Amino acid sequence: MAVEFFAGENVDRSSTHYTMAPRDILRTLLEIDRRHLVLGAIIHSHPTTAATPSSCDLAEARYPNVLLGIVGMASLSPHLRFWRLPAVVGGDPVEVAWRLSP
């Protein structure tokens, strides 16, 4: 169950590529550690494409046990999907079912 969302600045200042500011990454990881939480998912959006991992998403993944959440905004209704990324290069991502809890 998700208990917190930690936002970060996009230092790329781009609508097609996202790099979270190192200070925000450090602040987030220290806070997660301080509160004895677990990093469960990293979420970003695809402003013009579907909610599927891009080749860039796969190449830049650094946390193999953390889900990748993507909000696809290619249609009028945004779509959030979660993925478990492959442990080996060239493997296929696997979609993870999820639901909102009341």
N, C-alpha and C positions, 0 to 999 in steps of 0.2 A: 504494500500500500504506500502510495506517495504521500509524504507529509510536508514537503517543502519544495519550493521552486526557487532556484538561484539564477538570476539573470546576469548577463554580462555584456559589456560593450563589444561591438564588432569593430576591431581595429582596422579591418580592411575597408570599412566605409563603402561597402559594395552590396548590390542587390543580388549578386551571383556567387559570392564567396564569403564565408564567415570564419573569422578567427577570433576567438574570445580573448580579450585582453589578459595578458599574463597575471596582472595584479588581481583580476577578478577570479581567475582560476585558482590562484593561491588562496585568496580570501575564502572562496567556496570550499576548497578541500580542507582548510584549517577549521572552518566552521563545522563541516561534516564530521571531522575527527573529534572536535571539542564536544559535540553533542552526541557522539557515539552513534551516528547515523551510517547508512550505507549508500554509496552512489549507485542508484538503480538504473537511471536512464539519462541520456544526453539528448536534448530536443532542439531541433532547428526547423526552419521552413524552406520550402522550395516555392518561391513566389510565382513561378510560371510553369511548373512541371508537377508531375504526380508525386505521391508520397512513397516513392521507392528509392532505395539507396543509389546514388550516382557513383560513377567510377571514382570521383573525387572523395565522396563519403567513405568508400571502401579503402582507398589509399591512405586517407588521413586518420582512420580509426586508431585510437591509442589505448582504449580500455576494453579488452576482449570479453570481460564478464559483465559489461554494462550494456543495456539495451540502447538502441538508436531509435529515437522517436522523430518522425518527419511529418510536418504539416504540409500537405500538398495543396496548393491553391490554383491549380490549373483550371478548375471549374468554379462556378459561382458559390458552391458550398465547400468550404475547407474540409479536408479529410485528414485525420490523424491516424497514422499506422506506426506500429513498433516492430523492430527487427532485431533478431539475434544475429550478430555478424559472425562470419566464419573465422575459425581459429587459424586457418591456413590461407595464404594468398591464393586466390583463384577459386576458393570455395564459394558456395552460394549462400546469400543471406536467407534466413528463415523468418517468415512473419510470425509474430507472437499475438495471440488473441488477447483482448483486454476489454474491460467494461468500466464504466463510471460507477462508483459506489455512492449510495445516498449518504 
